[in-house]
Every structure is written in C-alpha cells, then in structure tokens.
Amino acid sequence: MKLLRYGPNGAEKPGILDTDGNIRDLSTVVDDISAGVLADGSLAMLRGLDLNTLPIVKGNPRIGPCVSGIGKFICIGLNYADHAAEAGMDLPDEPIIFAKATSAICGPNDDIEIPRGSTKTDWEVELGFVIGRHAKYVDVADALDYVAGYCVVNDVSERDFQIHRSGQWTKGKSCDTFGPIGPWLVTRDEIPDPQNLAMYLEVNGKRFQDGSTKTMHFDVATILSHLSQFMSLHPGDIISTGTPPGVGMGQNPEVYLKAGDIVELGLEGLGVQRQKMVAG
C-alpha cells in the first residue's frame, strides 16, 4: 500500500493511492496516518479495503508529510561506502547517529527555506523507514518486522552550520523545512528488499546523485537493531539511513543551493519529491 496525507499544512487528511494512481480519501476509515494506524493489524485492515468504495480526491492537492505525530527523527551519517570515500572519511565501526528536529518536517513538494546566514545549503537523497511497533533490544534477524514502511527523505543540510560551527551536527540539519518526507509511506510488504533500491537527485535538471541502497554500510535491519539497544523506538518514529555520493559538498568546486533552484529526488518504488528553494 501507498499511504499519504493531503491537504493544507496542518489540516492534512489521510489518503491511499489506488492502482490507477488516484488518491482515495481515507478519512471515514482512519483519523490520520499516525502511530495508531502503523501496527500490522491496522495495516492489514486497510489492505483489505475495497478502494473503489472510497471517494476519489479531485484536483491536485498539496501532499503533506506521509506520517503525522512523529516523535523522533533520527538520521545515520556516513552510511554509504561511496559517500564516505567522497567525503574522504573512514567508514564508522558503528552507525553515526544524530537527530533532526521534528519541526524540520515538511511535505515532499513544499518549498525549502534557505536559512538566514546560510552559505552552504546542501542536499541528500535518503531512504527513510518508519517504525510500526515498539522496538527495544531487537535482534537483527527480527528487525524488519518492526518496520511499518519506507519513504523518500531529503536530508537537507547546511554544511557551514553542521561542520564549521561549534557543537553537534543537529544545528545544520534541523532548520525549518529541512526534512521533506514522502510522498507516500510504502508498506514493507511492497518493498521486500530495501537494500536494492535505485535512488537519484537532480538540481535544475542536472543529476548529481545516482546511487543505490546496495552500497549502504549498515543495512536497515542493522540500524534498527542498533538503535533499539540504546533507546525505545515508537510507532511513527522515522529513521533516515544516509546518502550516496554526489552531494554539493563533494563537488569540485563545491556547489550549494540558492533561491530559485529546483531539486528533484526519488527512490525506486517510493515516489518522487520536487522542491523549490526560497529565501528564509
């Protein structure tokens, strides 16, 4: 299934994509695409619906973040062998973990604000996964059972804030609109192998990232299991798993985003995002 949320910012309704690509309104079935809907039983109920009985959403509504009420937004750094080589850094022995503020979350096609004082706003296409049930001390072999589904994430980053300002990476990762997610939450039954998904990102029609989740250093199961040793993961938490090479910081000379730029990115089977850069 491809679950989504549509409508004005802050007033999104739940929806589901039918086989013809139409958005069907789910608001008579569930209140939202949130923690209570992500359990296996609830997803099975939705999977059993006759979508032809649900109203088609007319027009071209705004698509919101594919999950609401996200408690934690956790990211993994330097998790692609080819990206680590691009950055001139060694692959870590354990996943590098940092937080992205939930206030950064926005819809997949919303404008991205370049923050005041920014000189190095960058892009990162990433595979995100959303937790479906409480996870604590999970074994790697069982980890994928705790995933509700997958989505596209653009881990927008301000490199000067992230690297050259004192403190943690979080300040360069958490600016408003730096966390577009969606367009859909694709349930895990439709993605049997999350480690074999093509991914790309273009700026103004020029392709900068052209990779695959095959080159992830730590796979989804390992990441989920590792995180669960240190903290409980709750339904609706989202984890973004790192980016392949081709980020702006890795270009020679470096390339960064400016107002008016158009960014398009996508992952195989998970949909496409398209954002316009605007001054914050």
C-alpha positions as YAML, in Angstrom:
chain: A
units: angstrom
residues:
- id: 1
  name: MET
  ca: [0.00, 0.00, 0.00]
- id: 2
  name: LYS
  ca: [0.93, 3.59, -0.57]
- id: 3
  name: LEU
  ca: [-0.43, 5.72, 2.25]
- id: 4
  name: LEU
  ca: [-0.27, 9.51, 2.18]
- id: 5
  name: ARG
  ca: [-1.61, 12.70, 3.67]
- id: 6
  name: TYR
  ca: [-3.03, 15.51, 1.58]
- id: 7
  name: GLY
  ca: [-4.39, 19.00, 2.08]
- id: 8
  name: PRO
  ca: [-3.27, 22.32, 3.60]
- id: 9
  name: ASN
  ca: [-0.38, 22.40, 6.03]
- id: 10
  name: GLY
  ca: [-1.67, 21.47, 9.46]
- id: 11
  name: ALA
  ca: [-5.01, 20.23, 8.15]
- id: 12
  name: GLU
  ca: [-3.98, 17.17, 6.14]
- id: 13
  name: LYS
  ca: [-6.34, 14.24, 5.60]
- id: 14
  name: PRO
  ca: [-5.37, 10.57, 5.29]
- id: 15
  name: GLY
  ca: [-5.33, 9.01, 1.86]
- id: 16
  name: ILE
  ca: [-4.31, 5.92, -0.05]
- id: 17
  name: LEU
  ca: [-3.13, 5.59, -3.64]
- id: 18
  name: ASP
  ca: [-5.13, 3.21, -5.83]
- id: 19
  name: THR
  ca: [-3.73, 1.12, -8.68]
- id: 20
  name: ASP
  ca: [-4.58, 3.86, -11.20]
- id: 21
  name: GLY
  ca: [-2.64, 6.48, -9.25]
- id: 22
  name: ASN
  ca: [-5.73, 8.18, -7.83]
- id: 23
  name: ILE
  ca: [-5.76, 9.43, -4.25]
- id: 24
  name: ARG
  ca: [-8.63, 7.86, -2.32]
- id: 25
  name: ASP
  ca: [-9.90, 9.59, 0.82]
- id: 26
  name: LEU
  ca: [-9.41, 7.50, 3.98]
- id: 27
  name: SER
  ca: [-10.86, 10.00, 6.43]
- id: 28
  name: THR
  ca: [-14.01, 7.91, 7.01]
- id: 29
  name: VAL
  ca: [-11.81, 4.95, 7.95]
- id: 30
  name: VAL
  ca: [-8.96, 6.45, 10.00]
- id: 31
  name: ASP
  ca: [-8.35, 9.87, 11.50]
- id: 32
  name: ASP
  ca: [-4.79, 10.20, 10.19]
- id: 33
  name: ILE
  ca: [-1.71, 8.26, 9.08]
- id: 34
  name: SER
  ca: [-0.20, 8.22, 12.55]
- id: 35
  name: ALA
  ca: [1.10, 5.85, 15.23]
- id: 36
  name: GLY
  ca: [-2.18, 4.01, 15.79]
- id: 37
  name: VAL
  ca: [-2.51, 3.13, 12.10]
- id: 38
  name: LEU
  ca: [1.00, 1.72, 11.69]
- id: 39
  name: ALA
  ca: [0.59, -1.57, 13.57]
- id: 40
  name: ASP
  ca: [0.38, -4.73, 11.48]
- id: 41
  name: GLY
  ca: [-3.29, -5.29, 12.38]
- id: 42
  name: SER
  ca: [-4.34, -1.80, 11.35]
- id: 43
  name: LEU
  ca: [-2.38, -2.02, 8.11]
- id: 44
  name: ALA
  ca: [-4.00, -5.39, 7.37]
- id: 45
  name: MET
  ca: [-7.41, -3.77, 7.84]
- id: 46
  name: LEU
  ca: [-6.52, -1.03, 5.35]
- id: 47
  name: ARG
  ca: [-5.12, -3.60, 2.95]
- id: 48
  name: GLY
  ca: [-8.47, -5.38, 2.97]
- id: 49
  name: LEU
  ca: [-10.48, -2.32, 1.94]
- id: 50
  name: ASP
  ca: [-12.23, -2.15, -1.40]
- id: 51
  name: LEU
  ca: [-10.69, 1.10, -2.63]
- id: 52
  name: ASN
  ca: [-13.44, 1.53, -5.21]
- id: 53
  name: THR
  ca: [-15.82, 2.32, -2.34]
- id: 54
  name: LEU
  ca: [-13.68, 5.27, -1.22]
- id: 55
  name: PRO
  ca: [-14.11, 8.71, -2.80]
- id: 56
  name: ILE
  ca: [-11.50, 9.91, -5.28]
- id: 57
  name: VAL
  ca: [-9.80, 13.14, -4.26]
- id: 58
  name: LYS
  ca: [-10.33, 15.64, -7.05]
- id: 59
  name: GLY
  ca: [-7.80, 18.12, -8.38]
- id: 60
  name: ASN
  ca: [-4.15, 18.32, -7.44]
- id: 61
  name: PRO
  ca: [-3.99, 18.76, -3.67]
- id: 62
  name: ARG
  ca: [-0.84, 19.53, -1.73]
- id: 63
  name: ILE
  ca: [0.82, 16.37, -0.44]
- id: 64
  name: GLY
  ca: [1.86, 16.58, 3.20]
- id: 65
  name: PRO
  ca: [4.39, 14.56, 5.19]
- id: 66
  name: CYS
  ca: [3.36, 10.92, 4.84]
- id: 67
  name: VAL
  ca: [3.19, 10.35, 8.62]
- id: 68
  name: SER
  ca: [1.93, 12.65, 11.36]
- id: 69
  name: GLY
  ca: [2.85, 12.89, 15.04]
- id: 70
  name: ILE
  ca: [6.45, 11.80, 14.53]
- id: 71
  name: GLY
  ca: [8.12, 11.51, 17.92]
- id: 72
  name: LYS
  ca: [11.73, 11.04, 16.83]
- id: 73
  name: PHE
  ca: [13.52, 11.88, 13.59]
- id: 74
  name: ILE
  ca: [16.85, 10.04, 13.68]
- id: 75
  name: CYS
  ca: [19.48, 10.11, 10.94]
- id: 76
  name: ILE
  ca: [22.50, 7.97, 10.16]
- id: 77
  name: GLY
  ca: [25.69, 9.64, 8.93]
- id: 78
  name: LEU
  ca: [28.39, 8.34, 6.59]
- id: 79
  name: ASN
  ca: [26.45, 5.20, 5.82]
- id: 80
  name: TYR
  ca: [27.35, 4.71, 2.14]
- id: 81
  name: ALA
  ca: [30.79, 3.40, 1.29]
- id: 82
  name: ASP
  ca: [30.99, 5.55, -1.85]
- id: 83
  name: HIS
  ca: [29.81, 8.68, 0.01]
- id: 84
  name: ALA
  ca: [32.41, 8.16, 2.76]
- id: 85
  name: ALA
  ca: [35.06, 7.93, 0.05]
- id: 86
  name: GLU
  ca: [33.72, 11.15, -1.50]
- id: 87
  name: ALA
  ca: [33.97, 12.87, 1.90]
- id: 88
  name: GLY
  ca: [37.48, 11.49, 2.49]
- id: 89
  name: MET
  ca: [36.36, 9.82, 5.72]
- id: 90
  name: ASP
  ca: [36.66, 6.28, 7.03]
- id: 91
  name: LEU
  ca: [33.57, 4.14, 7.41]
- id: 92
  name: PRO
  ca: [32.49, 4.02, 11.07]
- id: 93
  name: ASP
  ca: [32.62, 0.90, 13.22]
- id: 94
  name: GLU
  ca: [29.12, 1.65, 14.49]
- id: 95
  name: PRO
  ca: [26.33, 3.76, 12.98]
- id: 96
  name: ILE
  ca: [26.82, 7.52, 13.39]
- id: 97
  name: ILE
  ca: [23.59, 8.80, 14.91]
- id: 98
  name: PHE
  ca: [22.24, 12.33, 15.01]
- id: 99
  name: ALA
  ca: [18.84, 13.89, 15.49]
- id: 100
  name: LYS
  ca: [16.88, 16.08, 13.14]
- id: 101
  name: ALA
  ca: [14.28, 18.29, 14.81]
- id: 102
  name: THR
  ca: [10.71, 17.28, 14.05]
- id: 103
  name: SER
  ca: [10.00, 20.97, 13.35]
- id: 104
  name: ALA
  ca: [12.07, 20.49, 10.15]
- id: 105
  name: ILE
  ca: [9.47, 18.10, 8.72]
- id: 106
  name: CYS
  ca: [7.51, 19.29, 5.69]
- id: 107
  name: GLY
  ca: [5.73, 17.90, 2.67]
- id: 108
  name: PRO
  ca: [7.67, 16.35, -0.20]
- id: 109
  name: ASN
  ca: [6.93, 19.19, -2.61]
- id: 110
  name: ASP
  ca: [6.87, 22.12, -0.20]
- id: 111
  name: ASP
  ca: [9.32, 24.98, -0.69]
- id: 112
  name: ILE
  ca: [12.61, 24.62, 1.20]
- id: 113
  name: GLU
  ca: [13.77, 27.72, 3.02]
- id: 114
  name: ILE
  ca: [17.44, 28.65, 2.85]
- id: 115
  name: PRO
  ca: [18.03, 29.85, 6.42]
- id: 116
  name: ARG
  ca: [19.35, 33.28, 7.30]
- id: 117
  name: GLY
  ca: [23.14, 33.35, 7.25]
- id: 118
  name: SER
  ca: [23.38, 30.18, 5.17]
- id: 119
  name: THR
  ca: [26.26, 29.85, 2.72]
- id: 120
  name: LYS
  ca: [26.27, 26.07, 2.20]
- id: 121
  name: THR
  ca: [22.77, 24.60, 1.99]
- id: 122
  name: ASP
  ca: [23.14, 21.09, 0.57]
- id: 123
  name: TRP
  ca: [21.01, 18.11, -0.49]
- id: 124
  name: GLU
  ca: [20.93, 14.41, 0.44]
- id: 125
  name: VAL
  ca: [18.53, 11.85, -1.04]
- id: 126
  name: GLU
  ca: [17.90, 9.13, 1.55]
- id: 127
  name: LEU
  ca: [15.84, 6.04, 2.27]
- id: 128
  name: GLY
  ca: [13.66, 6.56, 5.32]
- id: 129
  name: PHE
  ca: [11.86, 3.90, 7.31]
- id: 130
  name: VAL
  ca: [9.02, 4.34, 9.78]
- id: 131
  name: ILE
  ca: [8.61, 2.27, 12.94]
- id: 132
  name: GLY
  ca: [5.37, 0.31, 13.22]
- id: 133
  name: ARG
  ca: [5.54, -1.04, 16.77]
- id: 134
  name: HIS
  ca: [7.51, -0.55, 19.96]
- id: 135
  name: ALA
  ca: [11.08, -1.73, 19.46]
- id: 136
  name: LYS
  ca: [13.57, -2.33, 22.27]
- id: 137
  name: TYR
  ca: [16.56, -4.70, 22.27]
- id: 138
  name: VAL
  ca: [15.58, -6.07, 18.87]
- id: 139
  name: ASP
  ca: [17.69, -8.74, 17.18]
- id: 140
  name: VAL
  ca: [18.87, -8.04, 13.64]
- id: 141
  name: ALA
  ca: [17.07, -11.15, 12.39]
- id: 142
  name: ASP
  ca: [13.72, -9.78, 13.60]
- id: 143
  name: ALA
  ca: [14.28, -6.08, 12.91]
- id: 144
  name: LEU
  ca: [12.36, -5.68, 9.65]
- id: 145
  name: ASP
  ca: [9.20, -6.94, 11.39]
- id: 146
  name: TYR
  ca: [9.19, -3.62, 13.28]
- id: 147
  name: VAL
  ca: [9.14, -1.52, 10.11]
- id: 148
  name: ALA
  ca: [5.73, -0.19, 9.04]
- id: 149
  name: GLY
  ca: [7.02, 1.13, 5.73]
- id: 150
  name: TYR
  ca: [9.51, 3.17, 3.76]
- id: 151
  name: CYS
  ca: [9.62, 6.66, 2.27]
- id: 152
  name: VAL
  ca: [11.83, 9.18, 0.49]
- id: 153
  name: VAL
  ca: [13.68, 11.70, 2.67]
- id: 154
  name: ASN
  ca: [15.67, 14.75, 1.61]
- id: 155
  name: ASP
  ca: [18.11, 15.28, 4.48]
- id: 156
  name: VAL
  ca: [18.69, 18.94, 3.66]
- id: 157
  name: SER
  ca: [21.85, 20.16, 5.41]
- id: 158
  name: GLU
  ca: [23.58, 23.47, 6.00]
- id: 159
  name: ARG
  ca: [27.25, 22.43, 5.91]
- id: 160
  name: ASP
  ca: [28.67, 25.57, 7.47]
- id: 161
  name: PHE
  ca: [26.28, 25.24, 10.42]
- id: 162
  name: GLN
  ca: [26.92, 21.49, 10.58]
- id: 163
  name: ILE
  ca: [30.71, 21.37, 10.33]
- id: 164
  name: HIS
  ca: [32.25, 24.77, 10.98]
- id: 165
  name: ARG
  ca: [30.08, 25.97, 13.83]
- id: 166
  name: SER
  ca: [30.80, 24.50, 17.25]
- id: 167
  name: GLY
  ca: [28.54, 21.80, 18.67]
- id: 168
  name: GLN
  ca: [26.61, 18.93, 17.15]
- id: 169
  name: TRP
  ca: [25.56, 18.23, 13.56]
- id: 170
  name: THR
  ca: [21.96, 18.83, 14.63]
- id: 171
  name: LYS
  ca: [22.15, 22.60, 14.16]
- id: 172
  name: GLY
  ca: [22.99, 22.14, 10.48]
- id: 173
  name: LYS
  ca: [20.27, 19.55, 9.97]
- id: 174
  name: SER
  ca: [17.24, 20.96, 11.76]
- id: 175
  name: CYS
  ca: [16.38, 24.24, 10.08]
- id: 176
  name: ASP
  ca: [12.72, 24.71, 9.20]
- id: 177
  name: THR
  ca: [11.73, 22.73, 6.04]
- id: 178
  name: PHE
  ca: [14.98, 20.69, 6.12]
- id: 179
  name: GLY
  ca: [13.04, 17.41, 6.43]
- id: 180
  name: PRO
  ca: [10.76, 16.72, 3.45]
- id: 181
  name: ILE
  ca: [9.29, 13.20, 3.75]
- id: 182
  name: GLY
  ca: [7.04, 11.29, 1.36]
- id: 183
  name: PRO
  ca: [5.16, 11.49, -0.94]
- id: 184
  name: TRP
  ca: [4.00, 8.10, 0.29]
- id: 185
  name: LEU
  ca: [4.56, 5.68, 3.12]
- id: 186
  name: VAL
  ca: [5.00, 2.44, 1.20]
- id: 187
  name: THR
  ca: [4.26, -0.53, 3.45]
- id: 188
  name: ARG
  ca: [7.02, -3.06, 3.90]
- id: 189
  name: ASP
  ca: [5.21, -5.83, 2.02]
- id: 190
  name: GLU
  ca: [5.75, -3.82, -1.18]
- id: 191
  name: ILE
  ca: [9.50, -3.41, -0.53]
- id: 192
  name: PRO
  ca: [10.80, -6.96, 0.03]
- id: 193
  name: ASP
  ca: [14.44, -5.86, -0.22]
- id: 194
  name: PRO
  ca: [15.17, -2.33, 1.00]
- id: 195
  name: GLN
  ca: [18.84, -2.92, 0.16]
- id: 196
  name: ASN
  ca: [18.25, -2.94, -3.59]
- id: 197
  name: LEU
  ca: [16.60, 0.39, -4.42]
- id: 198
  name: ALA
  ca: [17.89, 2.82, -7.04]
- id: 199
  name: MET
  ca: [17.93, 6.47, -5.95]
- id: 200
  name: TYR
  ca: [18.71, 9.80, -7.56]
- id: 201
  name: LEU
  ca: [18.73, 13.57, -7.03]
- id: 202
  name: GLU
  ca: [18.82, 16.40, -9.57]
- id: 203
  name: VAL
  ca: [19.26, 20.15, -9.20]
- id: 204
  name: ASN
  ca: [17.82, 22.25, -12.03]
- id: 205
  name: GLY
  ca: [17.69, 19.13, -14.19]
- id: 206
  name: LYS
  ca: [21.34, 18.14, -13.62]
- id: 207
  name: ARG
  ca: [21.80, 14.77, -11.96]
- id: 208
  name: PHE
  ca: [24.16, 14.91, -9.00]
- id: 209
  name: GLN
  ca: [23.26, 11.73, -7.10]
- id: 210
  name: ASP
  ca: [22.72, 8.42, -8.87]
- id: 211
  name: GLY
  ca: [23.11, 5.59, -6.40]
- id: 212
  name: SER
  ca: [21.59, 2.54, -4.78]
- id: 213
  name: THR
  ca: [20.85, 1.34, -1.28]
- id: 214
  name: LYS
  ca: [23.11, -1.61, -2.20]
- id: 215
  name: THR
  ca: [26.10, 0.46, -1.08]
- id: 216
  name: MET
  ca: [24.78, 1.13, 2.43]
- id: 217
  name: HIS
  ca: [27.39, 0.25, 5.04]
- id: 218
  name: PHE
  ca: [24.83, -0.64, 7.72]
- id: 219
  name: ASP
  ca: [21.56, -2.03, 6.34]
- id: 220
  name: VAL
  ca: [18.08, -1.18, 7.62]
- id: 221
  name: ALA
  ca: [17.88, -4.20, 9.91]
- id: 222
  name: THR
  ca: [21.26, -3.47, 11.49]
- id: 223
  name: ILE
  ca: [20.38, 0.21, 12.01]
- id: 224
  name: LEU
  ca: [17.05, -0.57, 13.67]
- id: 225
  name: SER
  ca: [18.56, -3.23, 15.90]
- id: 226
  name: HIS
  ca: [21.46, -0.96, 16.87]
- id: 227
  name: LEU
  ca: [19.23, 1.99, 17.75]
- id: 228
  name: SER
  ca: [16.97, -0.23, 19.82]
- id: 229
  name: GLN
  ca: [19.89, -1.14, 22.10]
- id: 230
  name: PHE
  ca: [20.11, 2.49, 23.24]
- id: 231
  name: MET
  ca: [16.54, 3.79, 23.10]
- id: 232
  name: SER
  ca: [12.99, 2.60, 22.60]
- id: 233
  name: LEU
  ca: [11.68, 3.21, 19.11]
- id: 234
  name: HIS
  ca: [7.99, 4.03, 18.96]
- id: 235
  name: PRO
  ca: [5.37, 3.77, 16.22]
- id: 236
  name: GLY
  ca: [5.72, 6.76, 13.93]
- id: 237
  name: ASP
  ca: [9.41, 7.37, 14.61]
- id: 238
  name: ILE
  ca: [11.29, 7.90, 11.37]
- id: 239
  name: ILE
  ca: [14.89, 6.91, 10.66]
- id: 240
  name: SER
  ca: [16.78, 8.25, 7.66]
- id: 241
  name: THR
  ca: [19.59, 5.97, 6.59]
- id: 242
  name: GLY
  ca: [22.26, 8.07, 4.87]
- id: 243
  name: THR
  ca: [23.04, 9.25, 1.36]
- id: 244
  name: PRO
  ca: [25.07, 8.07, -1.64]
- id: 245
  name: PRO
  ca: [27.78, 10.24, -3.26]
- id: 246
  name: GLY
  ca: [27.01, 13.37, -5.22]
- id: 247
  name: VAL
  ca: [26.20, 15.89, -2.51]
- id: 248
  name: GLY
  ca: [27.09, 19.54, -3.14]
- id: 249
  name: MET
  ca: [29.91, 19.46, -0.61]
- id: 250
  name: GLY
  ca: [31.53, 16.65, -2.61]
- id: 251
  name: GLN
  ca: [31.70, 18.57, -5.90]
- id: 252
  name: ASN
  ca: [34.90, 20.19, -7.17]
- id: 253
  name: PRO
  ca: [34.34, 23.06, -6.80]
- id: 254
  name: GLU
  ca: [31.62, 22.74, -4.16]
- id: 255
  name: VAL
  ca: [28.05, 23.52, -5.26]
- id: 256
  name: TYR
  ca: [25.31, 24.73, -2.94]
- id: 257
  name: LEU
  ca: [21.66, 25.59, -3.27]
- id: 258
  name: LYS
  ca: [20.34, 29.08, -3.88]
- id: 259
  name: ALA
  ca: [16.91, 30.66, -4.04]
- id: 260
  name: GLY
  ca: [15.07, 29.64, -7.21]
- id: 261
  name: ASP
  ca: [16.81, 26.27, -7.60]
- id: 262
  name: ILE
  ca: [14.59, 23.24, -8.21]
- id: 263
  name: VAL
  ca: [15.51, 19.94, -6.54]
- id: 264
  name: GLU
  ca: [14.01, 16.63, -7.67]
- id: 265
  name: LEU
  ca: [14.75, 13.33, -5.97]
- id: 266
  name: GLY
  ca: [13.33, 9.84, -5.76]
- id: 267
  name: LEU
  ca: [13.77, 6.22, -4.79]
- id: 268
  name: GLU
  ca: [12.65, 3.19, -6.73]
- id: 269
  name: GLY
  ca: [9.08, 2.29, -5.74]
- id: 270
  name: LEU
  ca: [8.82, 5.12, -3.20]
- id: 271
  name: GLY
  ca: [7.93, 8.10, -5.37]
- id: 272
  name: VAL
  ca: [9.46, 11.45, -6.23]
- id: 273
  name: GLN
  ca: [9.87, 14.76, -4.40]
- id: 274
  name: ARG
  ca: [10.22, 18.17, -6.05]
- id: 275
  name: GLN
  ca: [11.12, 21.31, -4.12]
- id: 276
  name: LYS
  ca: [11.80, 24.95, -4.91]
- id: 277
  name: MET
  ca: [14.43, 26.75, -2.86]
- id: 278
  name: VAL
  ca: [13.32, 30.06, -1.36]
- id: 279
  name: ALA
  ca: [14.97, 32.61, 0.91]
- id: 280
  name: GLY
  ca: [14.11, 32.01, 4.56]
...
